[in-house]
Amino acid sequence: MKEWLLIFRNCILALIVIAVGSALPPLQSLEDWMTPLRMELIWLTTGMAFFGWALLIGAALYRIATGGGSLKRNEIEATIQSVKDAQSISYSFRASKYWVPKKAWGAGFSDEVSFAQVKAAWRLGLWRQDPRWRGLFIMGLGAVLMAVGGFGIIIVLGAPGLKSLAVGALLYAAVRTTWGFLRA
């Protein structure tokens, strides 16, 4: 029940941001500026999102090639089950049926770093020498480009209220990430 209340609250907040954002003068001036440049901005944001996606996927494949390993059968089954469970309707009704062929193979990597470790690795220039850090930094750059490009598409093409929601989400993510790096 608490989960549904949180979803309802977030939907109400989003609707308020959309309604208030439609009436803001800065958003109207942004719309006036973007209108003659819409086609160029669409190409820019779409290209940025695609390039970010390519960097993210390419760096993940690079990490698998340089430091990943083969997945065991139970890991493959767990991955398939988690994907099937994610497609379920609700957390309350998570049950899935899945089948794994006799011959199954996969490769992957798992890594976890803190903001403090990322800052230290950047200061020491480890991304130039260590494939692990090179892959992680390229994946991070790809994720940022993909997010900015994706939200940029919404900002360019969306209705004024939706633009305010997308700008707010981008600003929130930027502030929280910056705050996390500063505190690390």
Secondary structure, 3 states (H helix, E strand, C coil): CHHHHHHHHHHHHHHHHHHHHHCCHHHHHHHHHHHHHHHHHHHHHHHHHHHHHHHHHHHHHHHHHHHCEECCHHHHHHHHHHHHHHCCCCHHHCCCCCCCCCCCCCEECCCCCCHHHHHHHHHHCHHHCCHHHHHHHHHHHHHHHHHHHHHHHHHHHCCHHHHHHHHHHHHHHHHHHHHHHHHC
